């Protein structure tokens, strides 16, 4: 499980996961483009902006990226303590 408590850190966290898995940004962009029919170069630029924390993934863009990385999204409530 990967816990991201600050939404601003979501993009960089995905970049860290990608690097840990040994997947290049270009390879991930290619997988997402093939799955969604999107523009690979645009997706690669989007991933770069996420990695640098310049932009955060949207609900629509997050799903294909997680699938390509082999993850499912689970919303887990924070402790109320």
Long-range contacts (C-beta under 8 A, 24 or more apart in sequence): 1-74, 1-76, 2-71, 3-76, 5-78, 7-56, 8-53, 8-56, 9-53, 10-50, 10-56, 10-57, 10-62, 11-49, 11-50, 11-51, 11-52, 11-53, 11-54, 11-55, 11-56, 11-57, 12-50, 12-51, 12-52, 12-53, 14-47, 14-50, 14-51, 14-57, 14-65, 14-66, 14-69, 15-47, 15-50, 15-51, 17-69, 17-71, 18-47, 18-69, 21-69, 21-70, 23-69, 25-51, 28-65, 28-68, 28-69, 31-68, 32-64, 32-65, 32-68, 35-64, 35-67, 35-68, 36-64
